[in-house]
Amino acid sequence: MGNAPRRSGQGGEGRKCALTSDEDDADFWGAAHETEGLFTPLPEDVGARRVHLTGCRPQGGLLRSVERVGTRRAVAGNAWFDLLDADGATMGSYFVNEVTVIDVQPSTRGPGLADLTMTLWCDSALPGAEAVWDLVRTGRLQRTGMWHALDPENRRAWLSVALWSRQYRQQGKPAAPAGRTFALDGRHIVDLDSFYCALGEAVNGPGGYFGWNLNALDDCLAGGWGATTPFTLCWDSSAGSRTRLAERVPTGEGEEMALFGILVETFERRGVDVVLR
């Protein structure tokens, strides 16, 4: 269902990101005060991202890459790219491939620190996600409806952050017990992604996650993601949602069903009483 949030524990106050080898959590590569480029859109003909780290003290594989800049041996390898809060705790992580330092400069952030430019591969860092991570980092993701004005691309980015920040934001909060009633506001549901934004908010509050595709929704309904079946889902403004989720998709054996019907059927199959209002 997505990359599980990790813990770095070595970021330190004021650091915004940290890298750790994907092969060994003890192989810490360093943290940086600022990062830029991980969430930039990629030209269709370029797969690698160019990421800048400001105020970094390279260690482990990253230090070896710094020492080999300009050679074919400068590839540090694969890593976890951790996004940190103000206290250095990991909010969420991205798996990055073929991290390679291509430039290193002394940093004005402090003695012994460097500003690095590196290339890496990462398909899951979606453009638009950085602004949502900033809301998480600063504690401003506290109001319902903050996703309403987003365009389709940024709604997808919103959902990705909702998923990968979930463990950090929930802080071990248990799922709601069976028998609860949740109110789903259908007024802003215009497509599947907006449905998942609204559903995540209905179950887990502002910026909450409760699936971002049909398989993930089914997994969430199996338990452990904020709600425990059986429960009741009161779908407000459902007539408008039905109209906007009218696309018919294959369901197997040559049959088709509207998205709205598939969603309702998925809920009911998992023991959810859907009340259309």
N, C-alpha and C positions, 0 to 999 in steps of 0.2 A: 504493500500500500504506500510505500515511499521510504525515504531514508529516515531511520530512527534517530532522534536527537542523541548526541553523545555528550560526554563531559570532557572538557580539556583540563580545567583546574590550574592552568599555568598561564592564563592570560594576564592577570594583574589589572589594577585599577587604570582606567583610561584606555585600555587596549580594546580594539574592535574586532580583531580576528586572530586566529591561531591555526597553525598547521601541524598535523601529526601524521606520521607514516601510517598507511593503511595496514601494514603488516605487523606493526608492534606499537601499542599505545605508549610504551615507554620511550619510543624514538620520537621525541618532541622536536619539531623543526623551527619553532619560534613563533612569536606573536608580534602584531603590528598595531600602531596607534590609529592608522587610517588605511582603508583599502578602497580601490577604485577599479572598475572594469569587469567585475565578476558578473554583473547583471546587465551589461550592455547588449543591445541587439547585435546579432552576428550577420555579416554579409553572407549571402547564400553560398558563395564560393570559398568561404573561409570557415573552418571548423574550430580552430584554436582561438581561445580568448587571450587577450593581452591584459594582465592584471598588474596593478601597481600597489606595492606595500610601502607605506611611509612609517619610518621609525621602527625598524625591525632589527632584532639581534639574531641573525641566522644561526641555527644549530643543526645537528644531525645531517640528514640528507640535503636540506636547504643550504647548509654551509658548504657541503661538498660541491653542490652545484655552483655556488658563488665562486669557489676556488677554481672551477673549470669553465667559467664563462667564455664563450667563443669556440669551444671545442665540442666534438660529438659526444663527449662524456659528461656534458653539463646536465643531462637529464637526471633530476633527483628521484623521479619515480611517481608512484600514485600516493595520494594523501587524502585525509579528511580536512576539509576547510571549515573550521568552526567559527560561527558568528557569536560574538561575546556581548554580554550586557555590561553596564558600567562597573560592576564588581568583578568582571572577569569570568563569570559563569557562562557556560555554553547555552545559547538559546536554541540552536539548531545547527545542522551540519550538511555539507555537500561533499559528495565523493568527486574528486578531481583526478584526472589522468595526465601522465607525462608532464609533470611540473618541471619546467626548465627556466632557470634564471638567464636572462639575455642582457641585463644591464644592472650595474650596482653603483650607487653614488653615496658619499657620506651624507648623513641626515642631519638636518638642523634640529631634530627632536632631542638630541642629547649625545654625549660622547659614547663612542662604541656602537652607535646605531647606524643603520644603513637604509637607504631607499632603494627598493628592488623593483625591477620590471621583469615579469616572468610570463611565459606562455603556459597554458594548460587547457585541457579539454573538460567541458562540463555541460551536458545537455539539460540538466535539471534546474540550473540557475536561470529562471525566467525573467526577461525584461519586465520591469514594473514591480518586482518583488522587493527591491531594496527599500522603496518607500514604506512598504508594509513592515519590513523588519525594523525600520526606524521607529515606527509606532510601537512595536513590541518593546524595543530597547528603552524607550523613554516613558513607557507606561501609559501611553495615550490611546491604546486600543481598548477603550472602555465604554464606548457608546454603540448602541445598536444602529444599524443602517449606514455605517461608514462606507460600505461597499456599493451603495445604491447608484452613485454617479459614475462608477467605473465602466469603461468600455469592455467588450468581450475579452480582449487580450489581457487586460489588467484584472479582470475577474478571475481568470485562470491563475494568474500570479498570486492573487489574494488567497485562493484555495491552497496553493502550494505552501504558502507560509502558514496558513491555518493548520495544515497537516504537520509540517516539520517543526513547528514551534509548540505543538500540542503538549508534549510531556513537560516542557519547561513552564508553560503557562498554567497547566493544571496542578503542578507541584504535588502530585500524589493524591489529588482530590478524588474520592471514590465516585463511581458511576451512580446516577440516580437510581433508587430502588424501583422494582417493578410496580406497576399500578399508577405511575405518574401520568399527568396530562401535559402535553406540550402544544403550544399555539404556533402554527406556521403561518406567517404573513405572506399571502400570495400576491400582494399588490405589485411587487417589484420583480416577480418571476417572469422573465421573458425568454429564457432558454434553460438548458440543463445546468450550466455553470451557475447561473443566478439562483436556480432551485437549490443547488448544493450550498451556496452561500447562505441562503435564507434558512435552510434546514440546520446547518451547523450552528447558526446563531440561535435558532429556536431551542436546540438541545443543550448547547454548551456556552451560550452567551456571546457577547461581542467578539468577533474574530474566531468563533468556534468552528470545529471541524466535525462532520459526521458523514464522510464520504465525498468523493469527487468523480466517481463513475459508478456504474451499476454494480460491478463486482465489489468495489470498496464499500458501497452502501450495504450490500448484503453482509459483508464482514462486520461492519459496525453494528448491524442488527443482531449479530451473533453474541454481542455482549462485550463489555470492557471499554466502550468508547464514549461513555457519558450517559447512556440510557440502557435500561434493562427491560426486556420484554417479559410479559405483555405490558404495553402502555397504550395510551390514547394520543393520537395526533389530530388536533383540530385544525383543518386546513382552511383558513379564512381566505375570502376572495378566490375560491377555488374555480369558479366559472371562468374567470379571466385566465387563470393558470391552465385550465383545460384547453382553452382556445390557443394559447401560445405554445403549448406542448403537444401540438396535434400531429407533428411529423410521425409518419408511420415507418417503423423499422422492423426488420426480420426478427422473428422469435424462434425460428427453427421449423423444419419440415414444411417449408414453403409458406408459412403463415406470417402475417404482419399484425402489429398492434401499435396504436398511438403511444407516444412516450408517456403521456399522462396515465394511461391505463397500465402500462408496465410498472410505473412507480407505485401506483396504488396496489397492484397485485403483489409486488415485492414486499411492501409493508405487511399486507394481510397474510402472506405466506409465512412471515416471521412472527406472527402473533400480535401485530399492531392493529388497533381499531382505528380506522381512518374516518373521521367525521368531516364531510365536505360541507362548508358553510359559505 
